[in-house]
Amino acid sequence: MNPDVVFALLAGIAFLGFVLDALFDRIRIASILPLMLIGIVLVATGVVSAHEVQDLNEFIPYVSAITIAFILFSVGLEIRFGELARVVGRASAFTLGVQTVTGILLSVAAYEAFHWSLLFSFVFGFGLSGPSSVSVPALLKVVRVGGELRTTLLYESVFSDLLQLLVPLTLIGIYETGTTSVPALTGELLWTILGSAAAGVGAGILWLWILDKLRGFTSGYTWTLTITIVLATYALSDLIGFSAAITIFVFGLVLGNAFLLDAGQPVALSWRTSGLRRFLYDLRKRFRLTTGSLDIAHIQQVQREVSFFASSFFFVYLGLLFHAAGVTVVLVFLPLALAFVMLVVRFAFLPVLAGFWSPTPVARTAERTIVTFNISRGLAAAVVATIPLGLGIHIPNFLDAMFLGIFFSAVVSTVGIFLLYRPTPTEGGPAGPSGRWPERSTPEEPLPGAPATNGVPMPQRPALPQPGRGGTGSGPSP
């Protein structure tokens, strides 16, 4: 392909992705749909030839690996320990319940329709089991939901991405190793999870220590250096045999909550203090890091922008790989039917969130509509669609079925929200920025042996810039 055409396409895709994201509040159409259609059109019109599409298959392992690293690092950066405390129990029950039931139902449907092996059917089902962390923040920019419900939806989207990658990757690992013994699988899974998480914590703390000690040299290059460490950590974790997905997620989690490791962070411990906070307090005393002055907000902001461009290109890339000539009636109508299965499952689990609804009937109806139709699948599902092909595993119609599952989930979600959601300007709370998580502080009594406050109120963290308006916040400590 002519280099000039390539440059023009790259620029056009990037700009279109930005325009679609910016206009989401007006047209309520997720960028996923038009971006995938662009890929299909590029192949259908001959701008990208069939031979060039075949050449693109060689890059699938690299594109998928980089995308996984970028997704999960971004997910970890955006999560705050303390802000999840108020909703984590009910939100976890809702997320795990919806995702497990949805994954099983989709897997059974794929098993019956495509006659894949049960293992590959579960890869498909759980690859489409949760909402997208790409579309949910965009949705929350323009709808009005209460603070706890907003936090729950963000929590669900980021952990759904993690589960959508982790479960299929684990199942494919079972296929490659041939391990079927339940005790062996359980032990291997526990070792993988715990070892990967420990590697992520160790790599995160080590990198914060390096940034702290070399801040005079790293200033202005924190994101560039950090993303190189992310890719290196991903590679090393995979070579050791850990789950690179978990390691990178935890690495991002450590960096996103770096302020908790700041030795200058004021601390008030009490008998009610959680074990997590005590653990972080011990780490602060041991490492004496000054993370509070590190430019973590810069890393978060740049990573958010880079992830936006990466996701735009990846959806077009997925459209290029779609084989429209092989589409059958079953291949079209099954993913469409599965989109409605996703709706039914989410509606059935709405009572789990009973404590988070607005007390006003009109606002409550609007919130229930948003939660029910929040079924748009995104980047994690798109990555899962390419993993088997990238590993040389041929599953008939797998990529096309995943593509149509993403496509129809986005269509049904968009149409449902557009037709049924009615904003309530005076009810349900303001529709604050997507990355801003609700905050709450709880005073605690000093614990003997902890730094005394001498009756002076603990200083509060200053208000931080809102995402998308000049910076990102690091959130309160848990």
C-alpha positions as CSV (number, residue, x, y, z in Angstrom):
1,M,0.0,0.0,0.0
2,N,1.2,3.5,-0.8
3,P,2.8,5.1,2.3
4,D,0.9,8.3,1.6
5,V,-2.4,6.4,1.7
6,V,-1.4,4.7,5.0
7,F,-0.5,8.1,6.6
8,A,-3.8,9.6,5.4
9,L,-5.8,6.6,6.8
10,L,-4.0,6.7,10.1
11,A,-4.7,10.4,10.5
12,G,-8.3,10.0,9.4
13,I,-9.0,7.1,11.8
14,A,-7.4,9.0,14.7
15,F,-9.4,12.2,14.0
16,L,-12.7,10.3,13.4
17,G,-12.2,8.5,16.7
18,F,-11.8,11.8,18.5
19,V,-14.9,13.3,16.8
20,L,-17.1,10.3,17.6
21,D,-16.0,10.3,21.2
22,A,-16.6,14.1,21.5
23,L,-20.1,13.8,19.9
24,F,-21.2,10.9,21.9
25,D,-23.3,13.1,24.2
26,R,-25.3,14.3,21.1
27,I,-25.5,11.2,18.9
28,R,-25.2,8.5,21.6
29,I,-23.5,6.2,19.2
30,A,-20.4,4.5,20.6
31,S,-17.3,4.9,18.4
32,I,-17.0,1.1,18.3
33,L,-19.6,0.7,15.5
34,P,-18.4,3.2,12.9
35,L,-14.7,2.3,13.5
36,M,-15.4,-1.4,12.8
37,L,-17.5,-0.5,9.8
38,I,-14.5,1.5,8.4
39,G,-12.4,-1.6,8.5
40,I,-15.1,-3.6,6.6
41,V,-15.5,-0.8,4.0
42,L,-11.7,-0.5,3.5
43,V,-11.6,-4.2,2.5
44,A,-14.9,-4.1,0.5
45,T,-13.8,-1.1,-1.6
46,G,-10.3,-2.6,-2.3
47,V,-8.4,0.1,-0.4
48,V,-6.9,-2.8,1.6
49,S,-6.6,-5.8,-0.6
50,A,-7.2,-9.4,0.5
51,H,-3.5,-10.1,0.2
52,E,-2.7,-7.2,2.6
53,V,-5.3,-8.6,5.0
54,Q,-3.5,-11.9,5.0
55,D,-0.2,-10.1,5.7
56,L,-2.0,-8.4,8.7
57,N,-2.5,-11.8,10.3
58,E,1.2,-12.0,11.0
59,F,1.0,-9.0,13.3
60,I,-1.9,-10.3,15.4
61,P,0.2,-11.7,18.2
62,Y,2.1,-8.4,18.6
63,V,-0.9,-6.1,18.2
64,S,-2.9,-8.2,20.7
65,A,-0.1,-8.3,23.3
66,I,0.5,-4.6,23.1
67,T,-3.2,-3.9,23.3
68,I,-3.6,-6.2,26.4
69,A,-0.7,-4.4,28.1
70,F,-2.2,-1.0,27.3
71,I,-5.8,-1.9,28.4
72,L,-4.9,-3.5,31.7
73,F,-2.3,-0.9,32.6
74,S,-4.9,1.8,32.0
75,V,-7.5,-0.1,34.0
76,G,-5.1,-0.4,37.0
77,L,-4.2,3.3,36.8
78,E,-7.9,4.4,37.1
79,I,-8.9,2.3,40.2
80,R,-8.7,3.7,43.7
81,F,-8.6,1.4,46.7
82,G,-10.6,3.6,49.1
83,E,-13.3,4.7,46.7
84,L,-14.3,1.1,46.1
85,A,-14.8,0.3,49.8
86,R,-18.4,1.6,49.9
87,V,-19.6,-0.4,46.9
88,V,-17.2,-3.3,46.5
89,G,-19.4,-6.0,48.1
90,R,-22.6,-5.3,46.2
91,A,-20.8,-4.3,43.0
92,S,-18.7,-7.5,43.1
93,A,-21.8,-9.6,43.6
94,F,-23.5,-7.9,40.6
95,T,-20.4,-8.0,38.4
96,L,-19.5,-11.7,39.1
97,G,-23.1,-12.8,38.9
98,V,-23.9,-11.1,35.6
99,Q,-20.6,-12.1,34.0
100,T,-20.7,-15.7,35.1
101,V,-24.3,-16.3,34.1
102,T,-23.8,-14.4,30.8
103,G,-20.6,-16.3,30.0
104,I,-22.2,-19.7,30.7
105,L,-25.3,-18.9,28.6
106,L,-23.3,-17.6,25.7
107,S,-20.9,-20.5,25.8
108,V,-23.8,-23.1,25.7
109,A,-25.4,-21.2,22.8
110,A,-22.1,-21.2,20.9
111,Y,-21.5,-24.9,21.7
112,E,-24.9,-25.8,20.2
113,A,-24.7,-23.5,17.2
114,F,-21.1,-23.9,16.0
115,H,-20.3,-27.3,17.5
116,W,-16.9,-26.1,18.8
117,S,-15.3,-27.9,21.7
118,L,-16.6,-27.0,25.1
119,L,-13.3,-25.2,26.0
120,F,-13.4,-23.0,22.9
121,S,-17.1,-22.3,23.5
122,F,-16.3,-21.0,27.0
123,V,-13.5,-18.8,25.5
124,F,-16.1,-17.3,23.2
125,G,-18.8,-17.0,26.0
126,F,-16.5,-15.3,28.6
127,G,-14.8,-13.2,25.9
128,L,-18.2,-11.5,25.5
129,S,-19.4,-11.7,29.1
130,G,-18.9,-8.1,30.3
131,P,-19.4,-4.4,29.3
132,S,-16.6,-2.4,27.8
133,S,-14.3,-0.1,29.9
134,V,-14.0,2.0,26.7
135,S,-17.7,2.8,26.2
136,V,-18.9,3.0,29.9
137,P,-16.8,6.1,30.8
138,A,-18.1,7.8,27.6
139,L,-21.7,6.9,28.6
140,L,-21.3,8.2,32.1
141,K,-20.3,11.6,30.8
142,V,-23.7,12.2,29.4
143,V,-26.2,10.4,31.7
144,R,-27.3,11.1,35.2
145,V,-26.8,8.4,37.8
146,G,-26.1,8.5,41.6
147,G,-22.6,8.5,42.9
148,E,-22.6,4.9,44.2
149,L,-24.2,3.6,41.1
150,R,-21.6,5.5,39.0
151,T,-18.8,3.9,41.0
152,T,-20.4,0.5,40.6
153,L,-20.6,0.9,36.8
154,L,-17.0,2.0,36.5
155,Y,-16.0,-0.9,38.8
156,E,-17.9,-3.3,36.7
157,S,-16.4,-2.1,33.4
158,V,-12.8,-2.3,34.5
159,F,-13.0,-5.6,36.3
160,S,-15.1,-7.0,33.4
161,D,-12.2,-6.2,31.1
162,L,-9.9,-8.1,33.4
163,L,-12.1,-11.1,33.7
164,Q,-12.8,-11.1,29.9
165,L,-9.1,-11.4,29.3
166,L,-8.1,-13.6,32.2
167,V,-10.7,-16.4,31.8
168,P,-10.1,-16.9,28.0
169,L,-6.3,-16.7,28.4
170,T,-6.4,-19.3,31.2
171,L,-8.6,-21.6,29.1
172,I,-6.4,-21.3,26.0
173,G,-3.4,-22.0,28.3
174,I,-5.1,-25.2,29.4
175,Y,-5.6,-26.1,25.7
176,E,-2.0,-25.5,24.9
177,T,-0.6,-27.4,27.9
178,G,-3.1,-30.2,27.8
179,T,-3.6,-30.1,31.6
180,T,-7.0,-31.4,32.6
181,S,-6.5,-32.6,36.2
182,V,-8.7,-30.5,38.6
183,P,-6.1,-30.4,41.4
184,A,-3.3,-29.6,39.0
185,L,-5.4,-26.9,37.3
186,T,-6.4,-25.4,40.7
187,G,-2.8,-25.3,41.9
188,E,-1.6,-23.9,38.7
189,L,-4.3,-21.2,38.7
190,L,-3.6,-20.2,42.3
191,W,0.1,-20.0,41.6
192,T,-0.5,-18.0,38.4
193,I,-2.8,-15.5,40.2
194,L,-0.8,-15.1,43.3
195,G,2.6,-15.1,41.6
196,S,1.4,-12.7,38.9
197,A,0.0,-10.3,41.5
198,A,3.1,-10.4,43.6
199,A,5.2,-9.7,40.5
200,G,3.0,-6.7,39.7
201,V,3.3,-5.3,43.2
202,G,7.1,-5.9,43.2
203,A,7.6,-4.3,39.8
204,G,5.3,-1.4,40.7
205,I,7.1,-0.6,44.0
206,L,10.5,-1.0,42.4
207,W,9.6,1.4,39.5
208,L,8.2,4.0,42.0
209,W,11.5,3.7,43.9
210,I,13.5,4.3,40.7
211,L,11.4,7.2,39.7
212,D,11.8,8.7,43.2
213,K,15.6,8.3,43.3
214,L,16.1,9.4,39.7
215,R,13.5,12.1,39.5
216,G,16.0,14.7,38.3
217,F,16.8,12.6,35.3
218,T,13.3,11.2,34.6
219,S,11.4,14.5,34.8
220,G,9.5,15.1,31.6
221,Y,9.9,11.5,30.4
222,T,7.9,9.7,33.1
223,W,5.3,8.2,30.7
224,T,7.8,7.2,28.1
225,L,10.0,5.4,30.6
226,T,7.0,3.9,32.4
227,I,5.5,2.4,29.3
228,T,8.8,0.8,28.4
229,I,8.8,-0.8,31.8
230,V,5.2,-1.9,31.3
231,L,6.1,-3.7,28.1
232,A,9.3,-5.2,29.7
233,T,7.3,-6.4,32.7
234,Y,4.7,-7.9,30.4
235,A,7.3,-9.9,28.5
236,L,9.2,-11.0,31.6
237,S,6.0,-12.1,33.3
238,D,5.0,-14.1,30.3
239,L,8.4,-15.7,30.0
240,I,8.4,-16.8,33.7
241,G,5.0,-18.4,33.2
242,F,2.9,-15.9,35.1
243,S,-0.2,-14.2,33.7
244,A,1.1,-11.1,32.0
245,A,-2.5,-9.7,32.1
246,I,-2.7,-9.9,36.0
247,T,0.9,-8.6,36.4
248,I,0.3,-5.5,34.3
249,F,-3.0,-4.8,35.9
250,V,-1.5,-4.9,39.4
251,F,1.5,-2.9,38.2
252,G,-0.9,-0.1,37.0
253,L,-2.9,-0.4,40.3
254,V,0.3,0.2,42.3
255,L,1.2,3.3,40.2
256,G,-2.3,4.6,40.2
257,N,-2.4,4.5,44.0
258,A,1.2,5.7,44.4
259,F,0.2,8.4,46.8
260,L,-0.6,5.7,49.4
261,L,3.1,4.9,49.5
262,D,4.2,8.5,50.1
263,A,6.1,8.7,53.4
264,G,4.9,12.2,53.9
265,Q,1.2,11.1,53.8
266,P,-0.5,12.0,57.1
267,V,-1.8,8.9,58.8
268,A,-4.3,8.3,61.6
269,L,-4.7,4.7,62.6
270,S,-7.4,3.2,64.8
271,W,-8.7,-0.1,65.9
272,R,-11.1,0.1,62.9
273,T,-8.2,0.6,60.4
274,S,-8.3,-2.0,57.7
275,G,-5.4,-4.5,57.2
276,L,-4.7,-2.9,53.8
277,R,-4.2,0.5,55.3
278,R,-1.9,-0.9,58.0
279,F,0.1,-2.8,55.3
280,L,0.5,0.4,53.3
281,Y,1.6,2.3,56.4
282,D,4.3,-0.4,57.0
283,L,5.5,0.0,53.4
284,R,5.7,3.8,53.8
285,K,7.9,3.4,56.8
286,R,10.1,0.8,55.2
287,F,10.7,2.4,51.8
288,R,10.5,6.1,52.7
289,L,9.2,7.0,49.2
290,T,8.2,10.5,48.3
291,T,5.7,9.5,45.7
292,G,3.4,12.5,46.4
293,S,5.6,14.7,44.2
294,L,5.9,12.2,41.4
295,D,4.1,13.2,38.2
296,I,1.7,10.2,38.3
297,A,-1.1,12.4,37.0
298,H,0.9,13.0,33.8
299,I,1.3,9.3,33.3
300,Q,-2.4,8.8,33.7
301,Q,-3.4,11.6,31.3
302,V,-1.0,10.5,28.6
303,Q,-1.9,6.8,29.0
304,R,-5.6,7.7,28.7
305,E,-4.9,9.5,25.4
306,V,-2.7,6.8,24.0
307,S,-5.2,4.1,25.0
308,F,-7.9,6.1,23.2
309,F,-5.8,6.1,19.9
310,A,-4.9,2.5,20.4
311,S,-8.5,1.4,20.8
312,S,-9.5,3.4,17.7
313,F,-7.0,1.7,15.5
314,F,-7.7,-1.7,17.0
315,F,-11.4,-1.6,16.2
316,V,-10.6,-0.7,12.6
317,Y,-8.0,-3.5,12.6
318,L,-10.7,-5.9,13.8
319,G,-13.0,-4.8,10.9
320,L,-10.2,-5.5,8.4
321,L,-10.0,-9.1,9.7
322,F,-13.7,-9.7,9.4
323,H,-14.6,-12.1,6.6
324,A,-18.0,-10.8,5.2
325,A,-18.0,-13.5,2.5
326,G,-18.2,-16.3,5.1
327,V,-21.3,-14.9,6.9
328,T,-24.2,-17.3,7.3
329,V,-27.7,-16.9,8.8
330,V,-26.6,-18.6,12.0
331,L,-23.5,-16.4,12.2
332,V,-25.7,-13.3,12.0
333,F,-28.7,-14.2,14.1
334,L,-26.9,-16.0,16.9
335,P,-24.8,-12.9,18.0
336,L,-28.0,-10.7,17.7
337,A,-29.9,-13.1,19.9
338,L,-27.0,-13.2,22.4
339,A,-27.2,-9.4,22.7
340,F,-30.8,-9.8,24.0
341,V,-29.6,-12.6,26.3
342,M,-27.1,-10.1,27.8
343,L,-30.1,-7.7,28.4
344,V,-32.2,-10.3,30.1
345,V,-29.4,-11.3,32.5
346,R,-28.6,-7.7,33.5
347,F,-32.3,-7.0,34.1
348,A,-32.5,-10.2,36.2
349,F,-29.7,-9.0,38.4
350,L,-31.0,-5.4,39.0
351,P,-32.3,-6.2,42.5
352,V,-28.7,-6.8,43.6
353,L,-28.1,-3.0,43.2
354,A,-31.3,-2.1,45.1
355,G,-29.5,0.1,47.6
356,F,-27.9,2.3,44.9
357,W,-31.0,3.5,43.1
358,S,-32.3,7.1,43.3
359,P,-35.3,7.5,45.7
360,T,-37.1,9.5,43.0
361,P,-39.2,7.2,40.6
362,V,-38.3,9.1,37.4
363,A,-34.6,9.1,38.1
364,R,-34.7,5.5,39.3
365,T,-36.3,4.4,36.0
366,A,-33.7,6.2,34.0
367,E,-30.9,4.6,36.1
368,R,-32.4,1.1,35.6
369,T,-32.5,1.7,31.9
370,I,-28.8,2.7,31.8
371,V,-27.7,-0.3,33.8
372,T,-29.9,-2.8,31.8
373,F,-28.7,-1.5,28.4
374,N,-25.1,-1.2,29.4
375,I,-24.2,-4.2,27.3
376,S,-21.8,-2.8,24.7
377,R,-18.7,-5.0,24.4
378,G,-15.4,-3.4,23.5
379,L,-11.7,-3.7,23.4
380,A,-11.2,-6.7,25.7
381,A,-13.6,-8.7,23.6
382,A,-11.9,-7.6,20.4
383,V,-8.5,-8.7,21.8
384,V,-10.0,-12.1,22.7
385,A,-11.3,-12.4,19.2
386,T,-7.7,-12.3,17.8
387,I,-5.9,-14.4,20.4
388,P,-6.6,-17.9,18.9
389,L,-5.7,-16.9,15.4
390,G,-2.5,-15.2,16.7
391,L,-1.5,-18.5,18.4
392,G,-2.2,-20.5,15.3
393,I,-5.4,-22.0,16.7
394,H,-8.0,-22.3,14.0
395,I,-11.6,-22.2,15.3
396,P,-14.1,-21.9,12.4
397,N,-16.1,-18.7,12.4
398,F,-14.7,-17.7,15.8
399,L,-13.3,-14.3,14.9
400,D,-16.4,-13.4,12.8
401,A,-18.8,-14.5,15.6
402,M,-16.9,-12.4,18.2
403,F,-16.9,-9.5,15.8
404,L,-20.7,-9.7,15.3
405,G,-21.2,-10.2,19.0
406,I,-19.3,-6.9,19.7
407,F,-21.2,-5.2,16.8
408,F,-24.7,-6.2,17.8
409,S,-24.2,-5.6,21.5
410,A,-23.2,-2.0,20.6
411,V,-26.2,-1.7,18.3
412,V,-28.7,-2.9,20.8
413,S,-27.1,-0.8,23.6
414,T,-27.1,2.3,21.5
415,V,-30.7,1.9,20.2
416,G,-32.0,1.1,23.7
417,I,-30.4,4.0,25.4
418,F,-31.3,6.4,22.6
419,L,-35.0,5.4,22.6
420,L,-35.6,4.7,26.3
421,Y,-33.3,6.8,28.3
422,R,-34.7,10.2,29.3
423,P,-32.4,12.6,31.2
424,T,-33.7,14.0,34.5
425,P,-32.0,17.5,34.9
426,T,-33.1,17.9,38.5
427,E,-32.8,14.3,39.7
428,G,-30.3,11.6,40.0
429,G,-27.3,13.8,40.7
430,P,-25.0,15.6,38.2
431,A,-23.3,13.6,35.5
432,G,-19.8,14.4,36.5
433,P,-16.7,13.5,34.5
434,S,-16.2,9.9,33.7
435,G,-13.0,9.3,35.5
436,R,-14.0,11.1,38.8
437,W,-15.0,8.6,41.4
438,P,-17.2,9.7,44.3
439,E,-15.3,10.4,47.5
440,R,-16.1,10.0,51.2
441,S,-13.9,10.3,54.2
442,T,-14.4,8.8,57.6
443,P,-12.7,10.2,60.7
444,E,-10.8,7.7,62.8
445,E,-9.4,7.7,66.3
446,P,-5.6,7.6,66.7
447,L,-4.1,4.2,67.5
448,P,-1.5,4.1,70.2
449,G,1.9,4.2,68.6
450,A,0.7,5.9,65.4
451,P,1.8,9.4,64.6
452,A,-0.1,11.8,66.9
453,T,-2.3,14.5,65.5
454,N,-2.3,16.5,68.8
455,G,-6.0,17.2,68.3
456,V,-5.3,19.0,65.0
457,P,-7.6,17.9,62.2
458,M,-5.8,15.9,59.6
459,P,-5.0,17.9,56.5
460,Q,-7.1,17.0,53.5
461,R,-5.7,16.3,50.1
462,P,-6.2,19.3,47.8
463,A,-8.8,19.1,45.1
464,L,-7.2,17.6,42.0
465,P,-7.9,18.5,38.3
466,Q,-10.7,16.6,36.7
467,P,-10.0,14.1,33.9
468,G,-10.3,15.6,30.5
469,R,-9.9,19.2,31.9
470,G,-6.2,19.5,32.3
471,G,-5.2,16.6,34.5
472,T,-6.3,13.6,36.5
473,G,-7.0,13.1,40.2
474,S,-5.2,10.5,42.3
475,G,-8.1,10.2,44.7
476,P,-8.1,9.9,48.5
477,S,-6.4,7.2,50.5
478,P,-8.5,4.2,51.5
